[in-house]
């Protein structure tokens, strides 16, 4: 692989990662607001269902 191809591949990866990071920050902000509404087991289930922080990410994986 030529240098330019490697650079372009890396830049593409960085673009993808930047988008995923921005999405993750938005999801964290939303989850912080939503967690305040959790008061029961049903609420917990709804919170988990509606706040999948890593959904559809290609490069980011979270470990809780």
N, C-alpha and C positions, 0 to 999 in steps of 0.2 A: 504494500500500500504506500502510495506516495505521501509525502509530507502534507501537501495541501488537502488530500483526502482525509488524513488523520485529523488535521486541524478542523476541518468542516464537520467530521463526525463528532469530535469533542465539543465543538460549539453547539451542535444540535442537542447533544446530551445536556449541556449546561442550560440551554433554552428550556428543555423539558423539565429539568430539575427546578429551575426558577419558577416555572408555572405551577408545578406541584407544590412548591414551598409556599407560594402565595395562596393557593387553595387551602393548604393545611392551616395557615394562619387565620384565614376566614372561618374555617370549620372550628378551630379552637375558640375563637371569639364567640361564635354562635353557641357552642357547647357550654361555655362558661355562663352564658345567659340562661340557657335551657336547664342546666343542673339546679338552678335556684328553684325551679318549679317541681322538683322531685320530692314527693312526700310519702309515696307508697310503693309497694312492689310493682303495681301496674305502671306507675310513673317511671320506675326504673326500666321496665321492659320497653316502654315507649321511647325513653331517652336513648337506650342502646340502639333501638331500631332506627331512630331518626338522626343519629349522630355517629355514623361510621366514619371516623376520621381519615382512614386510609383507603376508602373506596375508590377504585379505578386508578390507583397510582401504579405507575410502572417502575419507579425508582425508589420510592420511599416506603419503608416497612416499619411499623411501630411495634414495640414490645412493651406490653404493660405487665 
